[in-house]
């Protein structure tokens, strides 16, 4: 992973962004020697957000099962039928 100082980002933003779009490699931005932010390509960010949403949905489903908040398939079909017409 590429690491850049925030001052370098300020001076060379266009070049850093151009490199990011070509390599698709995230860039860690540091301030005072400490990690501050990541720059990632838009497509990669959207892909990560979609994956995160799927994983969160799976986690909610698993939690519902553990808590006993489930319904049968026939009940689910009945409830969903109004949206599936």
N, C-alpha and C positions, 0 to 999 in steps of 0.2 A: 504494500500500500504506500502510496505517495504521501509525504508529509510536507506541509508548507506553513510558514509563519503567516500570521494574519497581515503583517506589514507587506509581505511578498504578494499576498492576495490583493491587497489594495493597489499595489503598483503594477501587477501583471495579471489582473483578472481575466482579460481577454485571452491571453495565452494559456492560462491555467484551464479555463473553460474549454478552449479548443482542444487541448490535450485530453481533457476528461471525456469529451465527446468521441474522440478517436480511440482512446484506450479502454474506455468504460471502467477504468480503475478508480475507485473512490479516493478522495483526497482528504486527509485529516488536517484540519486547520488548528494550529496551536497559538496560544497567547501566553506570554511569559513562561514558555516551556511546558505549559499544561494543555491537554486536549481541550478544544473549545467547540468544534463542530466538524461535521463531515459534509463534503460536497459529493453528491452522487448524480449520475445521469438521470434525467426525468423518467425515461423508460424503466430503468432499474428501480427507481424509487416507487413508481406505480406498481411494478411487479411485486416488490416487497410488501407494499400496502395490501395488495390483493391476497398474497399468501398469509399475511398476518390476520386478515379478516376471516379467512378460511380456518386458520388454526384457532382463532377465538371462538368461532362457531362450533368447532369440534369440542373445545374445552367446555363451552356452555352445555352442549349435549351430554357430555360425560358427567358434568356436575348434576344435570337434571336426572340422569339415571341413578346416580348415587343417592340423591335426595328423594327419589321415588316420584318425581314430577314427570310421569310419562303417561301416554294414552295408547290404546291399541291401534293397529293399522286401520281397522274398519272405522274407528272413531275419527282418526286423522283424515281418512278419505271423505267422511261425511262433512267434517269441518271445512275441508279444502274444496269441496265440490262447488261451492258458490263462486270460487275464484277460477276454477278450471273449466267453466262453461264457455 
